[in-house]
Amino acid sequence: MAEVKHLKITVTGKVQGVFFRVSTKAVANQMGINGFVRNETDGSVYIEAEGESFMLDELVNWCKEGPDGAKVEEVELVEGELKNHKGFEVLKKQKS
């Protein structure tokens, strides 16, 4: 059985207003990854993702490019505790 991991991913650059969240959800759904994605007030995109480690690697690789129109500068990863997310959601911007 493949190892299941939880990643906290912060993507910086021109990543808001380019359908990054919706595109991330579509990619995550294709890969069977659970979690959420939201815009942050600092202009970044924050993702919490849970799934098989090799699928998370694929998601991270996708995040380094993003959808058309995105200009990704950096992808920061932090491994976290499993939260057993169900499905993958697009959330509203975090309150400042």
C-alpha positions in Angstrom: 0.0 0.0 0.0 1.3 3.4 -0.9 2.2 5.9 1.8 -0.4 8.6 2.5 0.9 12.1 3.4 -0.3 15.6 4.2 1.3 18.6 2.6 0.9 22.3 3.2 1.8 24.0 0.0 2.3 27.8 -0.4 2.6 29.1 -4.0 3.8 32.6 -4.6 4.0 34.7 -7.8 1.2 35.8 -10.1 -1.1 33.1 -8.8 -4.4 34.9 -8.1 -6.8 35.9 -10.8 -5.5 33.2 -13.2 -7.9 30.3 -12.2 -5.2 28.7 -10.0 -7.7 27.5 -7.4 -10.2 26.0 -9.8 -7.4 24.4 -11.8 -5.8 23.0 -8.6 -9.1 21.4 -7.7 -9.4 19.8 -11.2 -5.9 18.4 -11.0 -6.4 17.1 -7.4 -9.7 15.4 -8.3 -8.0 13.6 -11.2 -5.3 12.4 -8.9 -7.5 11.4 -6.0 -6.1 14.0 -3.7 -8.2 15.4 -0.8 -7.9 18.8 0.9 -8.5 22.4 -0.1 -7.1 25.5 -1.8 -7.6 29.2 -1.0 -6.2 32.6 -1.9 -4.3 34.4 0.9 -4.4 38.1 1.6 -0.7 38.4 0.7 -1.4 37.3 -2.9 -0.2 33.7 -2.5 -2.3 30.5 -2.9 -2.4 28.1 0.1 -3.1 24.4 -0.4 -3.6 21.5 2.0 -3.4 18.2 0.2 -3.6 14.6 1.3 -3.0 11.6 -0.8 -0.5 9.0 -1.9 3.0 10.4 -1.8 3.7 9.9 -5.5 0.5 11.7 -6.4 1.4 14.6 -4.1 4.7 14.8 -5.9 2.8 15.1 -9.2 0.6 17.9 -7.7 3.6 19.8 -6.5 5.2 19.5 -10.0 2.0 20.9 -11.4 2.0 23.7 -8.9 5.4 24.8 -10.1 3.9 25.6 -13.5 0.2 26.3 -12.6 -2.5 27.1 -15.2 -2.0 29.3 -18.3 -1.5 32.9 -17.2 0.2 32.0 -13.9 3.8 33.0 -13.2 4.9 30.8 -10.2 7.9 32.2 -8.4 8.1 29.7 -5.5 6.5 26.6 -4.1 7.0 26.0 -0.4 6.2 22.7 1.2 5.7 21.6 4.8 4.7 18.1 5.7 1.9 18.0 8.3 -0.3 15.6 10.2 -3.1 13.8 8.4 -6.5 15.5 8.8 -8.5 13.0 6.7 -10.0 15.6 4.4 -12.9 14.4 2.3 -12.9 15.6 -1.3 -11.1 18.7 -2.5 -12.6 22.2 -2.0 -12.0 25.7 -3.2 -12.3 28.0 -0.2 -12.8 31.7 0.0 -9.9 34.0 0.8 -8.6 33.8 4.4 -9.7 36.8 6.5 -6.8 39.1 7.4 
